Amino acid sequence: MKRLPLLLLSGLAVAVMAACGGKKPETTPAPVGINADSAAEADRLRADSIARAEREAREREAAERRRQQALADSLAALGQTTNAVRALLGTLIHFDYDKALIRGGDAAVLDQKVAILQANSGLRIRISGHCDERGSDEYNLALGNRRATAAKQYVVSHGIDASRIETVSYGEERPMAQGHDEESWAQNRRDEFEILSGGENLKQP
């Protein structure tokens, strides 16, 4: 009679052990729902990124416009400077009848040309001498040459290399005024100044 309870107990023990040591059934994890706060944060970050990219693009465009404007302003200023220097360099000087001496007021005009030549080392010029209609062609060609040479000597004496200045005489061949009176003759007794090279971007002295 004692064997029966023992057998029952043994069977129960085996069943319990089998139940404890057996493989547990697999379970599928419950799906995680989308967090509304996380979605809103992602949307906000995306919107911030787009806004930042647009702002940077606008800033780049504005910077480029400023750069282009500064370049245009600089070129305009350079052009104005060059034109102003050209005008000074082109100022004529005049002479008394049958003379090739530099007059006092014209010395100041030549001083301006000296300063321009000093400020623009690549600049080369030509000085042309002119006369009024009185006198022979041969005499006026010689007189025009003396007038051009007088201006060149003045400039060279103030430190400008002589190789940067050419001279030519046109005598009475190229009158500025067409009249046949003293007023016209006074205008025609002159030296003119022409840029030969180096006049593209002139600096103001």
C-alpha positions as CSV (number, residue, x, y, z in Angstrom):
1,M,0.0,0.0,0.0
2,K,2.9,2.4,0.6
3,R,4.2,1.9,-3.0
4,L,1.2,3.5,-4.6
5,P,1.6,6.9,-2.9
6,L,5.4,6.8,-3.8
7,L,4.7,6.1,-7.4
8,L,2.2,8.9,-7.6
9,L,4.7,11.3,-6.0
10,S,7.4,10.3,-8.4
11,G,5.1,10.8,-11.3
12,L,4.2,14.2,-10.1
13,A,7.8,15.1,-9.6
14,V,8.7,14.1,-13.2
15,A,5.7,16.0,-14.6
16,V,6.7,19.1,-12.6
17,M,10.3,18.9,-13.7
18,A,9.3,18.4,-17.3
19,A,7.0,21.4,-17.1
20,C,9.7,23.6,-15.5
21,G,12.5,22.5,-17.8
22,G,10.6,22.6,-21.1
23,K,10.9,25.4,-23.8
24,K,8.8,28.4,-23.1
25,P,6.4,29.4,-25.9
26,E,7.5,32.3,-28.1
27,T,5.6,35.6,-27.6
28,T,5.3,38.4,-30.2
29,P,6.1,41.8,-28.6
30,A,3.2,44.3,-28.6
31,P,3.6,46.9,-31.3
32,V,4.9,50.2,-30.1
33,G,2.7,53.1,-31.0
34,I,4.1,56.4,-32.7
35,N,4.7,58.9,-30.0
36,A,3.0,62.1,-31.0
37,D,5.6,64.3,-29.3
38,S,8.5,62.6,-31.2
39,A,6.7,63.1,-34.6
40,A,6.1,66.8,-33.7
41,E,9.8,67.2,-32.8
42,A,10.9,65.6,-36.1
43,D,8.6,67.9,-38.0
44,R,10.0,70.9,-36.1
45,L,13.6,69.9,-36.8
46,R,12.9,69.4,-40.5
47,A,11.2,72.8,-40.7
48,D,14.2,74.4,-38.9
49,S,16.6,72.8,-41.3
50,I,14.7,74.0,-44.3
51,A,14.4,77.5,-42.9
52,R,18.1,77.6,-42.1
53,A,19.1,76.5,-45.6
54,E,16.8,79.1,-47.1
55,R,18.3,81.8,-44.8
56,E,21.8,80.8,-45.7
57,A,21.0,80.9,-49.4
58,R,19.5,84.4,-49.1
59,E,22.6,85.6,-47.2
60,R,24.9,84.2,-49.9
61,E,22.9,85.9,-52.6
62,A,23.0,89.2,-50.6
63,A,26.8,88.8,-50.1
64,E,27.2,88.2,-53.8
65,R,25.1,91.3,-54.7
66,R,27.2,93.4,-52.3
67,R,30.4,92.0,-53.8
68,Q,29.2,92.8,-57.4
69,Q,28.1,96.3,-56.3
70,A,31.5,97.0,-54.6
71,L,33.3,95.8,-57.8
72,A,31.1,98.0,-60.0
73,D,31.6,101.0,-57.7
74,S,35.4,100.4,-57.7
75,L,35.5,100.2,-61.5
76,A,33.4,103.3,-61.8
77,A,35.7,105.2,-59.3
78,L,38.7,103.9,-61.2
79,G,37.2,105.1,-64.5
80,Q,36.4,108.5,-63.1
81,T,40.0,108.8,-61.7
82,T,41.5,107.8,-65.0
83,N,39.4,110.3,-66.9
84,A,40.3,113.1,-64.4
85,V,44.0,112.3,-64.8
86,R,43.7,112.2,-68.6
87,A,42.1,115.6,-68.6
88,L,44.9,117.0,-66.5
89,L,47.5,115.4,-68.6
90,G,45.8,116.7,-71.8
91,T,45.9,120.4,-70.6
92,L,47.6,122.5,-73.2
93,I,50.3,125.1,-72.6
94,H,50.7,128.2,-74.8
95,F,53.6,130.4,-76.0
96,D,54.2,134.0,-76.8
97,Y,54.7,135.0,-80.5
98,D,57.9,133.6,-81.9
99,K,58.9,132.2,-78.5
100,A,59.6,128.8,-77.1
101,L,59.9,129.8,-73.4
102,I,57.7,128.3,-70.7
103,R,55.5,131.0,-69.2
104,G,54.9,131.1,-65.4
105,G,51.3,129.9,-65.5
106,D,52.2,127.1,-67.9
107,A,55.0,125.9,-65.5
108,A,52.3,125.1,-63.0
109,V,50.5,123.1,-65.7
110,L,53.7,121.1,-66.4
111,D,54.2,120.5,-62.7
112,Q,50.8,118.7,-62.7
113,K,52.1,116.5,-65.6
114,V,55.3,115.8,-63.7
115,A,53.2,114.6,-60.7
116,I,51.1,112.4,-62.9
117,L,54.1,110.8,-64.6
118,Q,55.7,110.2,-61.2
119,A,52.5,108.5,-59.9
120,N,52.2,106.3,-63.1
121,S,55.6,104.8,-63.8
122,G,54.4,103.0,-66.9
123,L,53.0,106.1,-68.6
124,R,54.7,107.4,-71.8
125,I,53.6,110.6,-73.6
126,R,54.2,112.5,-76.8
127,I,54.5,116.3,-76.8
128,S,53.6,118.1,-80.1
129,G,54.6,121.7,-80.8
130,H,52.4,124.0,-82.8
131,C,52.6,127.5,-84.3
132,D,50.3,130.1,-85.8
133,E,50.2,130.7,-89.5
134,R,52.7,133.5,-89.7
135,G,56.2,132.5,-90.9
136,S,57.4,129.9,-93.4
137,D,56.6,126.2,-93.1
138,E,60.2,125.4,-92.4
139,Y,60.5,128.1,-89.8
140,N,57.3,127.1,-88.0
141,L,58.3,123.4,-88.0
142,A,61.6,124.4,-86.3
143,L,59.7,126.6,-83.9
144,G,57.2,123.9,-83.1
145,N,60.1,121.5,-82.4
146,R,61.7,124.1,-80.0
147,R,58.4,124.4,-78.1
148,A,57.9,120.7,-77.7
149,T,61.5,120.3,-76.6
150,A,61.2,123.1,-74.1
151,A,58.3,121.3,-72.4
152,K,60.1,118.0,-72.4
153,Q,63.2,119.6,-70.9
154,Y,61.1,121.1,-68.1
155,V,59.6,117.8,-67.3
156,V,62.9,115.9,-67.4
157,S,64.5,118.5,-65.2
158,H,61.9,117.6,-62.6
159,G,63.0,114.0,-62.4
160,I,61.1,112.2,-65.3
161,D,63.1,109.9,-67.5
162,A,63.6,111.4,-71.0
163,S,62.9,108.0,-72.6
164,R,59.2,108.3,-71.5
165,I,58.6,111.4,-73.6
166,E,58.6,111.8,-77.3
167,T,58.4,115.1,-79.2
168,V,57.1,116.1,-82.6
169,S,56.5,119.3,-84.4
170,Y,53.5,120.0,-86.6
171,G,54.4,123.7,-87.3
172,E,51.3,125.5,-88.5
173,E,49.7,122.3,-90.1
174,R,47.2,121.7,-87.3
175,P,45.6,124.9,-86.2
176,M,43.2,124.7,-83.3
177,A,41.4,128.0,-84.2
178,Q,40.7,128.8,-87.9
179,G,40.7,132.6,-87.6
180,H,43.3,135.0,-88.8
181,D,43.6,137.3,-85.8
182,E,45.6,137.5,-82.6
183,E,43.0,135.6,-80.6
184,S,43.2,132.6,-83.0
185,W,46.9,132.8,-83.3
186,A,47.3,132.8,-79.5
187,Q,45.4,129.5,-79.3
188,N,47.5,128.0,-82.1
189,R,50.8,128.7,-80.4
190,R,50.7,125.7,-78.1
191,D,52.0,122.3,-77.0
192,E,49.7,119.3,-76.9
193,F,50.2,116.2,-74.7
194,E,49.2,112.7,-75.9
195,I,49.4,109.3,-74.1
196,L,51.4,106.8,-76.0
197,S,51.1,103.9,-73.5
198,G,50.3,103.0,-69.9
199,G,47.2,105.1,-69.7
200,E,44.6,102.4,-69.0
201,N,44.3,102.7,-65.2
202,L,45.9,106.0,-64.2
203,K,46.4,106.9,-60.6
204,Q,45.8,110.3,-59.2
205,P,49.0,112.0,-57.9
